[in-house]
Amino acid sequence: MLKKLHIQNYAIIDEIEIQFSNQLNIITGETGAGKSILMGALSLILGERADTGALKVNDKKCFIEGFFSMDDKPAIKHFLKNNELDVDDELVIRREIA
């Protein structure tokens, strides 16, 4: 489960950190508020191809981090262990775009 999303230098976002609850999370806002940008950032940490045109400031890297809870995820923990990666209660996926 996604617990937190941290975005820096992406599209119209200088820097933002969003905490999600373990309940229903609803993202609303007016046109141009950035809802699609949040979804795009999420897609990037899940493996979508990056486009450097999405950088807010071209000479700075973009950072997107997703913090996921590993509670009750034995298959993911097993995958990490089998690939000699650290296993913890939280998984952080970080994407850098330059």
N, C-alpha and C positions, 0 to 999 in steps of 0.2 A: 504494500500500500504506500502511495506517495504521501510523505509527511511534510516535506518542505521543498520549495523550488527557489533557487537563487539565480538571478539573471543579471549580467553586467555587460553594458555596451552592445545591446542588441536592439535593432530597429529604433523605436522611439524611447527605449528604456535606458537611462543612465545606469541605474542599479535598483534592484527590488528584491525583496525576500518575502515569499508568501508561505505562511504556515497553513496546512490543511488539517481539518479535524478528521477523526475516524468515523464520522457520520457523513451525511450527504453534504457535498460542497457544490454551490451554485455560483457560477461566474456570470455576472450581468453588467451591463453598462451601455452607454450611448454609443452611437456609431463613432468610430475613431478612438474609442477609449483604450483599446489594446487587447480585447478578448482573443482575437485571432493570432495576435503576436504571442500571447501566452501559450496557445495551442501549438504554434510553430516552434517555440522553444522546447516544449515537451517532446515534440516529434524529433527534434535534433538530439536530445539525450537518449532517445529510443532508437537512434540509428539512421534517421533520414539524412540524405545528402545535404551538405552545407553549402551556402552561397555567401561569398564574402560581401556581396551587395547589401546584406542585411546588417552589416556593422554600422553602428551609430557614428563612431569616429573611426575612419579608415586606418589610421596609424596605431590603433590600440587593439589588443585582442578582445574578443568576446568570450565570456565565460558563462556557461550554463551548468548548474549542478542540480541534480535531483537526489533527495534523501529519501530512501525507501525503508520501511519497517520490514524486518525479516522474520517477525513472529509468525509461527505456523507456516513456514515456507521450507520444508525439509528438502524438496527437490532442488531449490536454488542453492541452499547451503551445501548440499551434496555436490552440485556442479562446481561451486567455488573451491571446495576442498579437493576435488579430483583434479582441478587445474592449478593447484598449489597457490591459491589466492586466500587471503585472510578471510576468515569467517567471523562475523560479529552479528549483533542484533540489528545493526543498521548497515545498509548498502548505499554507498555514495557513487553515483555515476556523474562524471564531470566531462564536459565537452569544451574544447578550446577552439576558436576559429580565428584565424589571422589573415 
